[in-house]
Amino acid sequence: VTEYFKTVQPFEVQADKIEIENSILWLRWKNNSNLEKIHLDLCNLMLNKYKVPLHQFDYEYKFHTTLFVEACDLNENLLKKVLELEILFLHGQ
């Protein structure tokens, strides 16, 4: 896996939105061909080299960065701040 990442060139990603799903708060990235290629390459690498089969989630992958786990436990003030940051970050206001 380390050798694979040495071959990946820098590229841009665009933030899409902040979501809460199953108590996980994440920053969702807009899909692009670079993210798709890396995802498929890693799935194939894991299958071929380590015999790790694809999971259902691998077919419907959401490109994201996890911000909080157990987000449902975040207090209301912190959630408001996160949503304010989403507006600033994604909409430039």
KACORGI-V185342 format. One record per pair of residues at least 12 apart in sequence whose ideal C-beta (glycine too) atoms are under 7 Angstrom apart, sorted by the first residue. I is the first residue (numbers start at 1). J is the second residue. Records with the same first field share a line. If there is no record, write none. Layout:
# KACORGI-V185342
I: J / J
This chain:
# KACORGI-V185342
1: 45
4: 41 / 45
8: 38
11: 34
13: 29 / 32 / 35
14: 29 / 30
15: 27 / 29 / 89 / 90
16: 28 / 29 / 30
17: 86 / 90
18: 82 / 86
20: 71
23: 70 / 71 / 72
24: 66 / 69 / 71
25: 67 / 68 / 71 / 82
26: 64 / 65 / 66 / 67
27: 64 / 65 / 67
28: 62 / 64
29: 63 / 64
31: 63
35: 63
39: 61
43: 58
